[in-house]
Amino acid sequence: MPKPLTIAPQPSAASGPSPAVLGTYARQDIVFASGAGSWLTTISGERYLDFGSGVAVNALGHAHPQLVAALTAQAEKLWHTSNLYRVAGQERLAEKLVRATFADKVFFCNSGAEACEGAIKAARRYHYVGGAPERNRIITFEGAFHGRTLATIAAAGNAKYLEGFGPEMPGFDHLPLGDLEAVEQAIGPETAAIMIEPIQGEGGVRVASPTFMQGLRALCDEQGLLLVLDEVQSGMGRTGLLFAHEASGIRPDIMAIAKGLGGGFPVGAFLVTDAVARALTPGTHGSTFGGNPLAMAVGETVFDIVSEKGFLEGVRLKANRLKQSLHGLKDLFPDVVEEVRGEGLLMGLKVKPPVADVVKAVIGEKLLVVGAGENVVRILPPLNVEDSEITEASARLSRALAVFSKNKQ
Ligand SMILES: *Cc1c(COP(=O)(O)O)cnc(C)c1O
């Protein structure tokens, strides 16, 4: 006799975190029930101003009417067919990405880590097909974050994320960010590529200077290496440019994107030039879910909105307003705020008290922000944030920072 199924009582979100969810996150004890624009509402009806955007994912805020319409319209037609067949939405979004960037071809996946994995595979395969299989090492930078898969934790080289997970995948050389001479010296006959985030997000909103980016491009050109950009966080309009690297006037060979691309629907992609694409023939890479019709319907709509005339200019204007108010807070609380960092709406406050304490205090003021490396508070509002919301966020930040300051005004 099979044991009868016992129906456990449904846990209520209000009664505390369920032990059934693996404890890999240090979560805030808040449960959101709905969102609209830059605002989130908890299950008990409290409203939070969201300047974290689900870590730069909700590029157009919550429940954007056009994204909701695109997703629901697609949901009624077709969810999934696999990549055994052509996917119309992939072809449309790929065409748009190709027209707007350095790239000739796009591969769709489901996350940032997968996009970076694909980018790493593409770089190695390019040299393999070119008759130099020994060229399989990639230069990366200290403080980097490329995801949590075995290859991407090895790529970033952060000991905290590698510990206890067995042999570190070989093939990565980690160098200090910004030291072009060190890069030049590290390049050897086995070097395949240089991989970098134009702005390190998780690492603490560390901006790679245009001169450094240009220097890397020049080294790649001289030595026949590929320049791989991880714009998972910095891309899709986050800095006020479609992609952050445009600020330095360089073009990569491979670029990983995700986060903002789906505006909250999971999707990633890597983009390549024709020269790299030639190495990735049928059978060399794949994904069951990658580029499914739901993801593509939302991704295309996000892309269309971000590409509308004037949209990115609007992001730059809002970014200036935000930057000014953050500098104002630094002037007001010099004993709490050490530095204002970032570009566009990917901003950081390097603080003096422990960042977790500051984030907690800010969230206590019903403003969501995100911690990052180097004791930095990340501030990532939706790209369509209102001016009045920037003013409100600044007031809430000010109240939270005052708690840590001798200046109590
Ligand atoms: C978030 C992030 C990733 C990983 O993305 P996941 O979707 O979490 O796998 C990779 N690179 C950068 C720069 C990121 O910010």
The ligand as a Gaussian input file, in Angstrom:
#p B3LYP/6-31G(d) Opt

LIG

0 1
 C       25.201000      39.438000     -12.070000
 C       26.418000      39.298000     -12.877000
 C       26.803000      38.078000     -13.463000
 C       26.069000      36.793000     -13.194000
 O       24.745000      36.842000     -13.602000
 P       23.720000      35.693000     -13.078000
 O       22.479000      36.013000     -13.877000
 O       23.566000      35.892000     -11.616000
 O       24.297000      34.392000     -13.422000
 C       27.912000      38.072000     -14.270000
 N       28.623000      39.174000     -14.503000
 C       28.287000      40.372000     -13.960000
 C       29.114000      41.575000     -14.266000
 C       27.190000      40.474000     -13.121000
 O       26.884000      41.630000     -12.562000

